[in-house]
């Protein structure tokens, strides 16, 4: 993306707007931090190819899982405030992680395939590396 500001503004605006309708919660900071870091990952992509998109999709899903489950554990309401409580929290989140991972990979496959098709039809959309 040529304009890095838009790379942050668009996804963060989308989740803020959706949260207005869905509702905010005490751990929303973890979701926003996760999205912010995923945008940083996307901006850091040097070359747009299947391997990079797949790898960063998986890494983004892992970051989201680690950060949001840590927030649930740190809140202290559901799991003991111990290392074993943290491990239990991550363990209990695995079924959700599986669905997040599958969803992220499928979404990114559609998104980047569509973008690649659009690039072939509209050359001005060509991916420009950040470096």
Phi, psi and omega per residue, in radians:
X1 nan 2.295 -3.095
X2 -1.230 -0.616 -3.112
X3 -1.838 1.788 -3.087
X4 -1.135 -0.529 3.119
X5 -1.059 -0.726 3.111
X6 -1.126 -0.549 3.120
X7 -1.081 -0.503 3.086
X8 -1.587 -0.755 -3.035
X9 -1.122 -0.786 -3.057
X10 -1.089 -0.970 -3.114
X11 -1.171 -0.664 3.138
X12 -1.169 -0.703 3.084
X13 -1.083 -0.715 3.135
X14 -1.061 -0.750 -3.125
X15 -1.311 -0.539 3.070
X16 -1.125 -0.804 3.130
X17 -1.085 -0.764 3.126
X18 -1.142 -0.639 3.118
X19 -1.180 -0.479 3.066
X20 -1.064 -0.677 -3.125
X21 -1.505 -0.698 -3.092
X22 -1.399 -0.650 -3.131
X23 2.046 2.544 3.096
X24 -1.586 2.783 3.110
X25 -2.501 3.001 -3.019
X26 -1.176 -0.346 -3.113
X27 -1.862 0.332 -3.113
X28 -1.071 -0.484 3.118
X29 -1.002 -0.626 -3.118
X30 -1.204 -0.656 3.115
X31 -1.172 -0.807 -3.137
X32 -1.126 -0.734 3.091
X33 -1.060 -0.751 3.125
X34 -1.069 -0.821 3.130
X35 -1.089 -0.724 3.122
X36 -1.031 -0.802 -3.127
X37 -1.181 -0.597 3.088
X38 -1.152 -0.663 3.070
X39 -1.112 -0.729 3.100
X40 -1.047 -0.728 3.083
X41 -1.034 -0.812 -3.134
X42 -1.075 -0.726 3.133
X43 -1.155 -0.555 -3.102
X44 -1.348 -0.155 -3.122
X45 -1.111 2.118 -3.095
X46 -1.433 -0.668 -3.070
X47 -2.357 2.290 -3.132
X48 -1.518 1.825 3.062
X49 -2.588 2.982 -3.057
X50 -1.019 -0.754 -3.117
X51 -1.082 -0.787 3.138
X52 -1.151 -0.773 3.141
X53 -1.105 -0.782 3.126
X54 -1.115 -0.822 -3.124
X55 -1.080 -0.779 -3.136
X56 -1.271 -0.491 3.042
X57 -1.115 -0.787 3.125
X58 -1.146 -0.797 3.132
X59 -1.083 -0.718 3.092
X60 -1.078 -0.733 3.108
X61 -1.109 -0.724 3.120
X62 -1.123 -0.782 3.102
X63 -1.014 -0.831 3.132
X64 -1.025 -0.796 3.132
X65 -1.044 -0.869 -3.092
X66 -1.125 -0.784 -3.070
X67 -1.233 -0.828 -3.076
X68 -1.231 -0.638 3.092
X69 -1.241 -0.591 3.041
X70 -1.064 -0.727 3.134
X71 -1.092 -0.714 3.103
X72 -1.078 -0.805 3.131
X73 -1.114 -0.782 -3.082
X74 -1.135 -0.477 3.110
X75 -1.068 -0.537 3.025
X76 1.471 0.060 -3.079
X77 -1.565 -0.466 -2.984
X78 -1.886 -0.529 -3.029
X79 -2.309 2.649 3.105
X80 -1.026 2.560 3.132
X81 -1.438 1.120 3.140
X82 -2.505 2.975 3.108
X83 -1.082 -0.687 3.122
X84 -1.163 -0.559 3.054
X85 -1.153 -0.682 3.091
X86 -1.123 -0.779 3.122
X87 -1.100 -0.723 3.097
X88 -1.076 -0.712 3.126
X89 -1.076 -0.808 3.102
X90 -1.113 -0.710 3.132
X91 -1.077 -0.770 -3.128
X92 -1.202 -0.355 3.126
X93 -1.501 -0.147 -3.083
X94 -0.982 -0.764 3.121
X95 -1.042 -0.619 3.103
X96 -1.243 -0.640 3.133
X97 -1.087 -0.735 3.136
X98 -0.986 -0.813 -3.131
X99 -1.189 -0.666 3.082
X100 -1.077 -0.807 -3.120
X101 -1.077 -0.840 3.128
X102 -1.074 -0.787 3.133
X103 -1.096 -0.767 3.141
X104 -1.118 -0.768 -3.137
X105 -1.127 -0.783 3.128
X106 -1.128 -0.801 3.138
X107 -1.038 -0.836 -3.116
X108 -1.174 -0.591 3.070
X109 -1.074 -0.805 3.125
X110 -1.167 -0.828 -3.100
X111 -1.048 -0.891 -3.069
X112 -1.324 -0.513 3.026
X113 -1.152 -0.746 3.112
X114 -1.113 -0.727 3.126
X115 -1.137 -0.718 3.112
X116 -1.081 -0.721 3.082
X117 -1.102 -0.777 3.139
X118 -1.095 -0.689 3.097
X119 -1.033 -0.667 -3.122
X120 -1.205 -0.458 3.140
X121 -1.631 -0.502 -3.108
X122 -2.243 1.585 -3.047
X123 -0.984 -0.463 -3.133
X124 -1.157 -0.202 3.111
X125 -1.493 -0.050 -3.059
X126 -0.786 2.368 3.108
X127 -1.084 2.294 3.109
X128 -2.024 2.120 3.122
X129 -1.118 2.612 -3.135
X130 -1.273 -0.295 3.113
X131 -2.197 nan nan
